Amino acid sequence: MYTATLPTYRPRPFSAPIGAAATVAFALLGSALAVGGTGSIFDISRVGDWRRMLEARVPLHVDVGVADDSQEQRPDLRSASDHLGNIRQVLNPAIADLATVFGVSRQAIYKWIGGEAMPEPDKFERIRALSHAADAFRDAGITRASSMLKMKAFEGRSLMDLAAAGQLLPSHIQSLIAEALAMDAAYDRSGLAKSKAKPSDDWRTEVSIPGSPER
C-alpha cells in the first residue's frame, strides 16, 4: 500500500491572461457547438479554421432572426362601417353605385354605414375587397381614384364590375394604379399642368384608355 502525493497548486504569474484566453476559447467553442451540433470535436490548434466556419454561418443566422415589420401581415379588423367609410373617403362612389355593386338597396347601404345592420358574409367580402383597393390607391398617392372606378380596363370590365362579381384581385388593383401613374406622368409631360385653361379630368376617364368602348 502506498500513499499518492498530489501536486501542490501554485499560482502562475500569467494566470489572469490565460484565464481570459480560456474564456474566449470556451465562448468560441460554445458558439461552434451551437452551430455545428453536438458530437463535433474542435481542436484548439485549428481555431482559425472553425473561426472561418463561424463567420460563414453567422450572417445566415442574423438574417433569419431579423424581422421586417413592413412585410408583416396584420389581420384586418375593420367593421363593415369602417370599410365603407374608407371606400367613400378615397374612392368617393355614389351611394347608388355601391348599392348596385353589392346588390342591395340604398337604404341598406346607409344602415351598414351607420352600423345599424351587418352585411351578409359574401357581401362583406366584396366590401372589404373594395376597401383594400381604396387602401392601395391611397398608399400609392393616387388623388383622383374616383375617376378610375369605371374605367373599362379589364376586358371591358371596370373595378366596380369586378367588385360586383366578387372577382376583384390585388393584381387588378395594382394594374389600375400603374395605369393611373402612367397617365399622371403623361399629363405632366404634355404641359397641360402649366396651362392657364380650366383644369379638367375628362382625359383621365375611361374614354382615354385604348380599347375602351366609345360613347
C-alpha positions in Angstrom: 0.0 0.0 0.0 1.3 3.4 -0.9 0.3 7.0 -0.4 0.0 9.1 -3.6 1.4 12.6 -3.4 -0.8 15.1 -5.1 0.8 18.0 -6.8 0.6 21.3 -5.0 -1.3 24.0 -6.9 0.9 27.1 -7.3 -0.5 30.3 -8.9 1.3 31.3 -12.1 2.2 34.8 -13.0 0.2 34.6 -16.2 -2.9 33.0 -14.8 -5.1 36.1 -15.5 -4.2 36.4 -19.2 -4.6 32.6 -19.6 -8.0 32.7 -17.8 -9.1 35.5 -20.3 -7.9 33.5 -23.2 -9.7 30.4 -21.9 -12.9 32.3 -21.5 -12.7 33.4 -25.1 -11.8 29.9 -26.3 -14.8 28.4 -24.4 -17.1 31.1 -25.8 -15.9 30.3 -29.3 -16.2 26.6 -28.6 -19.8 27.0 -27.3 -20.7 29.0 -30.4 -19.2 26.4 -32.6 -21.1 23.6 -30.9 -24.3 25.6 -31.2 -23.7 25.9 -35.0 -22.1 22.6 -35.7 -24.2 20.5 -33.3 -23.2 18.2 -30.5 -20.7 15.4 -31.1 -18.2 17.6 -33.0 -14.6 18.0 -31.9 -12.8 21.2 -32.4 -9.1 21.3 -31.9 -7.8 24.5 -30.3 -4.9 24.5 -32.7 -7.3 24.9 -35.6 -9.0 27.9 -34.2 -8.5 29.7 -37.5 -10.4 27.1 -39.4 -13.5 27.0 -37.3 -13.5 30.8 -36.9 -13.9 31.0 -40.7 -16.7 28.4 -40.4 -18.5 30.6 -37.8 -18.0 33.7 -39.9 -19.6 32.0 -42.9 -22.6 30.9 -40.8 -23.3 33.9 -38.6 -24.7 36.1 -41.4 -27.3 33.4 -42.2 -28.3 33.2 -38.5 -28.6 37.0 -38.2 -30.7 37.3 -41.4 -33.2 34.7 -40.2 -33.5 36.4 -36.9 -34.3 39.9 -38.2 -38.0 40.6 -38.7 -39.2 43.1 -41.3 -42.3 44.9 -39.9 -43.2 46.1 -43.4 -43.8 42.6 -44.6 -45.9 41.5 -41.6 -49.4 40.5 -42.5 -51.7 42.0 -39.9 -55.4 41.0 -39.7 -57.9 43.5 -40.9 -60.3 44.0 -38.0 -62.2 46.9 -39.5 -66.0 46.7 -39.5 -68.3 47.0 -42.5 -69.0 50.6 -41.4 -65.2 51.3 -41.3 -64.6 49.8 -44.7 -67.5 51.7 -46.3 -66.2 54.9 -44.7 -62.8 54.2 -46.2 -64.3 53.5 -49.6 -66.3 56.7 -49.6 -63.3 58.8 -48.5 -60.8 57.5 -51.0 -62.9 56.3 -54.0 -65.9 58.6 -53.5 -68.5 56.4 -55.3 -72.2 57.3 -55.3 -74.4 55.5 -52.9 -76.4 54.3 -55.8 -73.3 52.7 -57.3 -72.4 51.0 -54.1 -76.0 49.6 -53.9 -75.5 48.2 -57.4 -72.2 46.7 -56.7 -73.4 45.0 -53.5 -76.8 44.1 -54.8 -78.8 45.9 -52.1 -80.9 49.0 -51.8 -79.5 52.4 -50.9 -81.3 52.1 -47.5 -79.2 49.0 -46.8 -76.0 50.9 -47.6 -77.0 53.7 -45.3 -77.7 51.1 -42.5 -74.3 49.5 -43.0 -72.6 52.9 -42.9 -74.4 53.8 -39.7 -73.7 50.4 -38.1 -77.5 49.7 -37.8 -77.2 46.4 -39.7 -74.5 44.0 -40.8 -74.0 42.8 -44.4 -74.1 39.1 -45.3 -70.7 37.3 -45.3 -70.4 37.3 -49.1 -71.3 41.0 -49.4 -68.8 41.8 -46.6 -66.0 40.2 -48.6 -66.8 42.4 -51.5 -66.9 45.4 -49.3 -63.5 44.5 -47.8 -62.0 43.9 -51.3 -63.1 47.4 -52.4 -61.8 48.9 -49.2 -58.4 47.2 -49.8 -58.5 48.8 -53.3 -59.0 52.2 -51.6 -56.1 51.4 -49.2 -53.8 50.7 -52.2 -54.9 53.9 -54.1 -54.2 56.0 -51.0 -50.8 54.4 -50.3 -49.8 54.9 -54.0 -50.7 58.6 -53.7 -53.5 58.4 -56.4 -55.5 61.5 -55.7 -58.1 61.1 -58.4 -59.1 57.5 -57.6 -62.8 58.2 -58.2 -62.1 58.8 -61.9 -60.6 55.3 -62.2 -63.6 53.4 -60.8 -65.5 52.9 -64.0 -62.6 52.5 -66.4 -63.2 49.5 -68.7 -59.6 48.4 -68.2 -60.1 44.7 -67.7 -61.5 43.2 -70.9 -64.4 45.6 -70.9 -65.0 45.5 -67.2 -64.2 48.1 -64.6 -63.1 47.9 -61.0 -66.7 48.3 -59.8 -67.8 45.5 -62.2 -65.1 43.1 -60.8 -66.1 44.1 -57.2 -69.8 43.4 -58.0 -68.8 39.9 -59.3 -66.7 39.1 -56.3 -63.6 38.8 -58.7 -61.6 41.9 -57.6 -58.0 40.8 -57.0 -54.9 42.7 -55.8 -53.4 42.2 -59.3 -56.3 44.2 -60.8 -55.8 47.0 -58.3 -52.1 47.2 -59.0 -52.7 47.2 -62.7 -55.1 50.1 -62.4 -52.6 52.0 -60.1 -49.9 51.6 -62.7 -52.2 52.9 -65.4 -53.1 55.9 -63.2 -49.4 56.7 -62.5 -48.6 56.4 -66.3 -51.5 58.8 -67.1 -50.3 61.3 -64.5 -46.8 61.1 -66.0 -48.2 61.7 -69.5 -50.2 64.6 -68.2 -47.1 66.2 -66.7 -45.1 65.7 -69.9 -47.9 67.2 -72.1 -47.6 70.6 -70.4 -51.2 70.7 -69.6 -50.4 71.1 -66.0 -48.9 74.5 -66.8 -51.8 75.6 -69.0 -54.0 78.5 -67.8 -57.1 76.8 -69.1 -59.6 75.5 -66.6 -58.3 72.1 -65.4 -60.4 69.0 -66.3 -60.2 65.3 -65.5 -62.1 64.2 -68.6 -58.9 63.0 -70.2 -58.4 60.6 -67.3 -61.7 58.8 -67.7 -62.4 55.5 -69.4 -62.6 57.0 -72.8 -58.8 57.7 -72.6 -58.0 54.0 -72.3 -57.1 52.3 -75.6 -59.7 49.7 -76.4 -62.5 51.1 -74.2 -65.9 51.5 -76.0 -66.8 54.8 -77.5 -69.7 56.7 -76.0 
